[in-house]
C-alpha cells in the first residue's frame, strides 16, 4: 500500500515541479511535458541502472505516466493568478517529491535485499535524480550540488529504512512528513552544509 501511495505522490509532485521549471524557462507546451516527465521518472531510471534492473521496467508504469501527464496538463491550464507564486509551488512540490521518492527508492533496495550502502544510494538517486536531470536540461546548477541541504535528507531516509529499525506503513508515512518538513525548513531558514572555496593567488 505505502509503495503505491508514494509512487503517486512522488510522480505528481515531480511532474508539476518539472512543469514549473519549464514554464519559468519559457519552454513551449512540448517542453513542459518533456521536463515534467523527465523529472518524474528520471530518478527511478537512474536508480534501476545502478542496482542492475533493466531500464525497460520504466515502461511498465503506464498508469504513472497517465497520472504524470494529467498533473502536468491540469497545472498548465490553471489560471495565472493561482500559480503566480511559482517559486513557493516549486519548492513545495520538490520537497514532497524528494521525500516520497527517496522513501520509495530505499524500500525498493530493501525489497531486493541490497546492502545498507546501496539502500542509501538508491534513496538519494530516486529522490534527487529526476531533479538533477531537470536542472541540467534547464541549464541550471542541480539543487543537490548546492550548499543548501537537499540530498542529505534523502540519504537519512535511506539510512533509517535500510537499518530496518522501524517498520510498517505508519513509520513510512511519518518519515515522509518529517523529511518533507525538514526539506522545507532547509530553504525557508537557509540551512546549509559547510562549503570551502579554493582561492588561487595570481
Beta strands, then each sheet from edge to edge (+ up, - down):
end
